[in-house]
């Protein structure tokens, strides 16, 4: 009886040992041959297995030392656009950062820009949006609803082939010079320009496209002269809370969020409203900027849409703002150019791609060095082409 039990234990131990050895062999990069590497590239980028013909072509390219060419073949798969890129961009469009949202103008524009190799540093400033080709669905693109994109998704549109670019201003009706890429998309407006004080647009743009939240930008040493009236200087009767906590975020955020002074999302009409004549030309500051202005009447009262980047000095200068730009301006477009041309913006895109393709965050010095190199190439050699970032990242992770 005991011998039978011992044999059962040995058999069970042997099975577990085989499973462990097999699992380790799968995780060991050296065990991945050309075919396995090619398949892993395709799986990570397209999310579906390649056809036998495509896999063979990719395998041949990997064997010939052109793994990047193999990755570009995978990127041509329609699922890279319909699934990978859609899920990549969807969390940026809502406050919950959920991937479970309908297709919208923000997501479609990201997909179109990647497909067409539009320099991605213009994501926050271009007068650009992507819509379905004429005749694909009955609902026309509208500034007042998302019906067009909902119908595109329900009809299983091929997002690789059936999107076309149009000026965003031709749909939204706001001046071309007041457009600011995805920041003035209908989806972003509905999520971040509704009610509130428009600080949400700045905070979520920072979070989604510079990979930092306000707490990480906390700098209490900057001048507090542009902090608005709604911020109490002695919350709960204790001025130390303001001096040690509130001031650290608002000194940088409020001078830049002033760029959105003429924008508001009207939840009744479902449209983005713009109350300016044009950036720097005057207009009516949205009333939301004066909410709770009696909290500290001596605070800054927003007169227009001019903005200044106080983070160019102090501890947040590491964000790497482009020194060829002035660091100040009027309106959302010029602010989008300031943010989109920063080192932090480029690095953030690469980190997000790394997470999406390698299925993990950078973990060690080797990972971080590769991310830094791809970031540098993204800003120079690649000309801000996102397809190159996806391809290079997939090659880096193909043996893992």
C-alpha positions as CSV (number, residue, x, y, z in Angstrom):
1,X,0.0,0.0,0.0
2,X,2.8,2.5,1.0
3,X,4.8,1.4,-2.1
4,X,1.8,2.3,-4.3
5,X,1.4,5.6,-2.6
6,X,5.1,6.3,-3.1
7,X,4.9,5.4,-6.8
8,X,1.9,7.7,-7.2
9,X,3.9,10.5,-5.5
10,X,6.8,9.9,-7.9
11,X,4.6,9.9,-10.9
12,X,3.0,13.2,-9.8
13,X,6.4,14.7,-9.1
14,X,7.6,13.6,-12.5
15,X,4.6,15.2,-14.2
16,X,5.1,18.5,-12.3
17,X,8.8,18.4,-13.2
18,X,8.0,18.0,-16.9
19,X,5.6,20.8,-16.8
20,X,8.1,23.1,-15.0
21,X,10.9,22.2,-17.5
22,X,8.5,22.8,-20.5
23,X,7.4,26.2,-19.0
24,X,11.0,27.3,-18.5
25,X,11.9,26.3,-22.0
26,X,9.0,28.5,-23.3
27,X,10.3,31.5,-21.4
28,X,13.9,31.2,-22.4
29,X,14.6,33.5,-25.3
30,X,17.5,31.3,-26.6
31,X,15.0,28.5,-27.3
32,X,12.9,30.7,-29.7
33,X,13.8,29.8,-33.3
34,X,13.2,32.0,-36.4
35,X,9.7,30.6,-36.9
36,X,8.8,31.1,-33.2
37,X,10.1,34.6,-33.2
38,X,8.2,35.5,-36.3
39,X,5.0,34.1,-34.9
40,X,5.5,36.0,-31.6
41,X,6.0,39.3,-33.5
42,X,2.8,38.7,-35.4
43,X,0.8,37.6,-32.3
44,X,2.0,40.7,-30.3
45,X,1.2,43.2,-33.0
46,X,-1.9,41.8,-34.7
47,X,-3.3,39.7,-31.8
48,X,-4.1,36.9,-34.2
49,X,-2.1,34.0,-35.6
50,X,-0.5,34.7,-39.0
51,X,-1.5,32.7,-42.1
52,X,1.0,30.1,-43.2
53,X,2.1,32.2,-46.2
54,X,2.6,35.3,-44.0
55,X,4.4,33.3,-41.3
56,X,6.8,31.8,-43.9
57,X,7.5,35.3,-45.3
58,X,8.1,36.6,-41.8
59,X,10.3,33.7,-40.9
60,X,12.4,34.2,-43.9
61,X,12.9,37.9,-43.0
62,X,13.8,37.1,-39.4
63,X,16.3,34.4,-40.6
64,X,17.8,37.0,-43.1
65,X,18.4,39.5,-40.2
66,X,15.4,41.7,-41.1
67,X,13.1,41.2,-38.2
68,X,12.0,44.8,-38.5
69,X,10.7,44.0,-42.0
70,X,8.8,41.0,-40.5
71,X,7.2,43.3,-38.0
72,X,6.0,45.7,-40.7
73,X,4.3,42.7,-42.4
74,X,2.4,42.0,-39.2
75,X,1.5,45.7,-38.9
76,X,-0.2,45.4,-42.3
77,X,-2.7,42.9,-40.8
78,X,-6.1,44.6,-40.4
79,X,-6.3,43.4,-36.8
80,X,-3.4,45.7,-35.9
81,X,-5.8,48.6,-36.7
82,X,-9.1,47.1,-35.7
83,X,-8.0,45.6,-32.4
84,X,-4.5,46.5,-31.3
85,X,-4.6,50.2,-32.1
86,X,-8.2,50.6,-31.0
87,X,-7.5,49.1,-27.6
88,X,-4.3,51.1,-27.4
89,X,-6.1,54.5,-27.8
90,X,-9.4,53.8,-26.1
91,X,-8.3,54.4,-22.5
92,X,-7.1,57.9,-23.4
93,X,-10.7,58.9,-24.3
94,X,-12.4,58.6,-21.0
95,X,-11.9,59.4,-17.3
96,X,-12.1,55.8,-16.2
97,X,-9.3,54.9,-18.7
98,X,-11.4,52.0,-19.8
99,X,-10.8,50.1,-23.0
100,X,-14.5,49.2,-23.2
101,X,-15.8,52.3,-25.1
102,X,-17.3,52.7,-28.5
103,X,-15.2,53.7,-31.5
104,X,-15.1,57.5,-31.6
105,X,-13.4,60.4,-33.4
106,X,-10.4,60.4,-31.0
107,X,-9.7,56.7,-31.5
108,X,-10.3,56.9,-35.2
109,X,-7.8,59.8,-35.5
110,X,-5.1,57.9,-33.6
111,X,-5.6,54.9,-35.9
112,X,-5.5,57.0,-39.0
113,X,-2.4,59.0,-38.0
114,X,-0.5,55.7,-37.3
115,X,-1.7,54.2,-40.6
116,X,-0.7,57.3,-42.7
117,X,2.6,57.9,-40.8
118,X,1.4,61.4,-39.8
119,X,4.0,62.7,-37.3
120,X,2.6,61.8,-33.9
121,X,4.0,64.9,-32.2
122,X,1.1,66.7,-33.9
123,X,-1.5,64.5,-32.1
124,X,-2.3,67.4,-29.7
125,X,-2.3,70.3,-32.3
126,X,-3.3,69.2,-35.8
127,X,-6.5,70.3,-37.5
128,X,-7.3,66.7,-38.3
129,X,-9.8,64.0,-37.7
130,X,-10.5,60.7,-39.4
131,X,-14.0,59.5,-40.6
132,X,-15.3,56.6,-42.6
133,X,-15.0,56.8,-46.3
134,X,-18.1,58.2,-48.1
135,X,-21.0,55.8,-48.3
136,X,-19.7,53.3,-45.6
137,X,-22.5,54.1,-43.1
138,X,-25.6,56.3,-43.4
139,X,-24.8,58.6,-40.5
140,X,-22.6,61.5,-41.5
141,X,-19.8,62.7,-39.1
142,X,-21.4,65.1,-36.6
143,X,-20.2,67.5,-33.9
144,X,-23.3,66.7,-31.9
145,X,-23.2,62.9,-31.6
146,X,-21.1,59.8,-32.1
147,X,-23.6,58.0,-34.4
148,X,-21.2,57.9,-37.3
149,X,-18.5,56.0,-35.4
150,X,-20.9,53.8,-33.6
151,X,-22.3,52.7,-37.0
152,X,-18.8,52.2,-38.4
153,X,-18.0,49.8,-35.5
154,X,-21.3,47.9,-35.7
155,X,-20.7,47.4,-39.4
156,X,-17.3,45.9,-38.7
157,X,-15.5,48.5,-40.8
158,X,-12.0,47.7,-41.9
159,X,-10.2,50.5,-40.1
160,X,-7.0,49.9,-42.1
161,X,-8.7,50.7,-45.5
162,X,-11.9,52.6,-44.8
163,X,-10.9,55.7,-42.9
164,X,-10.1,59.0,-44.5
165,X,-8.8,62.3,-43.1
166,X,-10.7,65.6,-43.1
167,X,-10.1,68.9,-41.3
168,X,-11.4,68.7,-37.8
169,X,-12.8,72.3,-38.2
170,X,-15.0,71.2,-41.1
171,X,-17.0,69.0,-38.6
172,X,-16.7,70.8,-35.3
173,X,-17.3,74.3,-36.7
174,X,-14.7,75.9,-34.6
175,X,-11.9,78.0,-36.2
176,X,-9.1,76.0,-37.7
177,X,-6.6,77.8,-35.6
178,X,-8.6,76.8,-32.4
179,X,-8.4,73.1,-33.2
180,X,-5.9,71.1,-31.1
181,X,-5.8,67.5,-32.4
182,X,-7.4,65.0,-30.2
183,X,-7.8,67.5,-27.4
184,X,-10.6,69.2,-29.3
185,X,-12.1,65.9,-30.6
186,X,-15.7,65.4,-29.6
187,X,-14.8,62.4,-27.5
188,X,-12.2,64.2,-25.5
189,X,-14.4,67.3,-25.1
190,X,-17.3,65.2,-23.8
191,X,-14.9,63.6,-21.2
192,X,-12.7,66.4,-20.2
193,X,-14.3,69.8,-21.1
194,X,-17.7,69.1,-19.5
195,X,-18.6,71.2,-16.5
196,X,-15.7,71.5,-14.0
197,X,-13.0,74.1,-14.6
198,X,-11.2,72.6,-17.7
199,X,-8.4,71.5,-15.5
200,X,-9.4,67.9,-16.3
201,X,-8.3,68.3,-19.9
202,X,-4.9,69.3,-18.8
203,X,-4.6,66.6,-16.2
204,X,-5.7,63.8,-18.5
205,X,-3.6,65.0,-21.4
206,X,-0.6,65.0,-19.0
207,X,-1.5,61.5,-17.7
208,X,-2.3,59.9,-21.1
209,X,0.4,61.5,-23.3
210,X,3.3,62.4,-20.9
211,X,2.8,59.5,-18.5
212,X,2.8,61.6,-15.4
213,X,0.0,62.6,-13.1
214,X,-0.2,65.9,-11.2
215,X,1.2,64.5,-8.0
216,X,4.4,63.6,-9.8
217,X,4.7,67.2,-11.1
218,X,4.3,68.7,-7.6
219,X,6.6,71.7,-7.3
220,X,5.8,74.2,-4.5
221,X,8.8,76.4,-5.4
222,X,7.2,78.0,-8.5
223,X,5.5,81.4,-8.5
224,X,1.8,81.1,-7.4
225,X,0.7,84.3,-9.3
226,X,-1.5,82.4,-11.8
227,X,-3.4,80.3,-9.4
228,X,-7.1,80.9,-9.8
229,X,-9.6,82.4,-7.4
230,X,-11.4,79.1,-6.7
231,X,-8.4,77.6,-4.9
232,X,-8.6,78.4,-1.2
233,X,-5.4,79.7,0.3
234,X,-6.3,78.2,3.6
235,X,-8.4,75.0,3.1
236,X,-10.0,74.0,6.3
237,X,-8.6,77.1,7.9
238,X,-5.0,75.9,7.6
239,X,-2.8,77.8,5.1
240,X,-0.1,75.2,5.4
241,X,-2.2,72.8,3.4
242,X,-2.2,75.2,0.5
243,X,1.5,76.1,0.8
244,X,2.7,72.5,1.1
245,X,0.2,70.7,-1.1
246,X,-2.2,72.6,-3.3
247,X,0.3,75.2,-4.5
248,X,2.6,72.5,-5.9
249,X,0.2,71.4,-8.5
250,X,-1.7,74.6,-9.3
251,X,1.5,76.7,-10.0
252,X,2.2,74.7,-13.1
253,X,-1.3,73.6,-14.1
254,X,-3.3,76.8,-13.9
255,X,-1.0,78.9,-16.2
256,X,-1.2,76.1,-18.9
257,X,-4.9,75.2,-18.4
258,X,-5.6,78.9,-19.2
259,X,-5.2,77.8,-22.9
260,X,-8.6,76.2,-22.6
261,X,-10.4,79.4,-21.4
262,X,-12.7,79.5,-24.5
263,X,-13.7,75.9,-24.6
264,X,-16.7,74.1,-23.1
265,X,-18.6,70.9,-23.8
266,X,-22.4,71.5,-23.8
267,X,-24.0,68.3,-22.7
268,X,-27.4,69.4,-23.9
269,X,-26.4,70.1,-27.5
270,X,-23.7,67.4,-27.4
271,X,-21.2,69.8,-29.0
272,X,-17.9,71.4,-28.2
273,X,-18.4,75.2,-27.8
274,X,-15.7,77.8,-28.6
275,X,-16.3,81.3,-27.3
276,X,-13.2,83.0,-28.7
277,X,-12.5,84.9,-31.9
278,X,-9.3,83.0,-32.3
279,X,-6.2,82.3,-30.2
280,X,-4.9,85.5,-28.8
281,X,-7.6,87.5,-30.5
282,X,-10.0,87.8,-27.6
283,X,-13.3,86.3,-26.8
284,X,-15.5,85.5,-23.8
285,X,-13.9,83.4,-21.1
286,X,-16.1,80.4,-20.2
287,X,-18.0,81.1,-17.0
288,X,-16.7,77.9,-15.4
289,X,-13.3,79.7,-15.0
290,X,-15.0,81.9,-12.4
291,X,-16.6,79.1,-10.4
292,X,-16.2,79.7,-6.6
293,X,-14.3,82.9,-7.3
294,X,-15.1,84.1,-3.8
295,X,-12.9,81.3,-2.3
296,X,-10.0,83.8,-2.7
297,X,-11.0,86.9,-4.6
298,X,-7.4,88.2,-4.6
299,X,-6.4,85.2,-6.7
300,X,-5.9,85.2,-10.5
301,X,-8.9,86.0,-12.6
302,X,-8.6,84.6,-16.1
303,X,-8.8,87.3,-18.7
304,X,-8.1,85.4,-21.9
305,X,-6.6,82.2,-23.3
306,X,-2.9,83.1,-23.0
307,X,-0.7,80.4,-21.3
308,X,2.8,80.1,-19.9
309,X,4.8,76.9,-19.1
310,X,6.3,77.4,-15.7
311,X,7.6,73.9,-15.8
312,X,10.4,74.9,-18.1
313,X,12.2,75.9,-14.9
314,X,12.6,74.0,-11.7
315,X,12.4,70.3,-11.0
316,X,10.1,69.6,-13.9
317,X,12.5,70.9,-16.6
318,X,13.4,67.2,-17.0
319,X,10.3,66.8,-19.2
320,X,12.5,68.2,-21.9
321,X,10.5,70.9,-23.6
322,X,11.7,72.0,-27.0
323,X,13.9,75.0,-26.6
324,X,13.1,76.3,-30.1
325,X,9.5,77.0,-28.9
326,X,8.7,80.1,-26.9
327,X,7.2,78.3,-23.9
328,X,4.1,80.5,-24.0
329,X,1.3,81.3,-26.3
330,X,-2.5,81.6,-26.7
331,X,-5.0,78.8,-27.1
332,X,-5.0,75.0,-27.1
333,X,-3.2,74.5,-30.4
334,X,0.1,76.2,-29.3
335,X,-0.1,74.4,-25.9
336,X,-0.5,71.1,-27.8
337,X,2.6,71.9,-29.8
338,X,4.5,72.7,-26.5
339,X,3.5,69.3,-25.0
340,X,3.7,67.3,-28.2
341,X,7.3,68.3,-28.9
342,X,8.6,67.5,-25.5
343,X,10.9,64.6,-24.6
344,X,8.4,63.4,-22.1
345,X,5.7,63.1,-24.8
346,X,7.9,61.0,-27.0
347,X,9.1,58.8,-24.2
348,X,5.5,58.2,-23.0
349,X,4.4,56.9,-26.4
350,X,7.3,54.5,-26.5
351,X,6.6,53.2,-23.0
352,X,2.9,52.7,-23.8
353,X,3.9,50.7,-27.0
354,X,6.4,48.7,-24.9
355,X,3.6,47.8,-22.5
356,X,1.2,46.9,-25.3
357,X,3.6,44.8,-27.3
358,X,5.9,43.2,-24.7
359,X,3.0,42.8,-22.2
360,X,5.0,44.3,-19.4
361,X,6.7,47.5,-18.3
362,X,10.4,48.0,-18.8
363,X,12.0,46.1,-16.0
364,X,15.8,46.4,-16.0
365,X,18.7,48.5,-17.4
366,X,18.6,46.6,-20.7
367,X,14.9,47.4,-21.2
368,X,15.3,51.0,-20.2
369,X,18.3,51.5,-22.5
370,X,16.3,50.1,-25.4
371,X,13.3,52.3,-24.6
372,X,15.6,55.3,-24.4
373,X,17.1,54.4,-27.8
374,X,13.7,53.9,-29.5
375,X,12.6,57.3,-28.0
376,X,15.6,59.0,-29.5
377,X,15.0,57.4,-32.8
378,X,11.3,58.2,-32.7
379,X,12.1,61.9,-32.4
380,X,14.8,61.9,-35.0
381,X,15.3,59.0,-37.4
382,X,11.7,57.8,-37.4
383,X,10.2,61.3,-37.9
384,X,7.6,60.6,-35.2
385,X,6.2,57.6,-37.1
386,X,4.5,55.3,-34.6
387,X,4.6,52.2,-36.9
388,X,8.4,52.3,-36.5
389,X,8.0,52.3,-32.7
390,X,5.7,49.3,-32.8
391,X,8.0,47.5,-35.1
392,X,11.2,48.1,-33.2
393,X,9.6,47.2,-29.9
394,X,8.2,43.9,-31.3
395,X,11.6,43.0,-32.5
396,X,13.1,43.7,-29.1
397,X,10.5,41.4,-27.4
398,X,10.4,38.7,-30.1
399,X,12.6,36.2,-28.2
400,X,10.7,36.6,-24.9
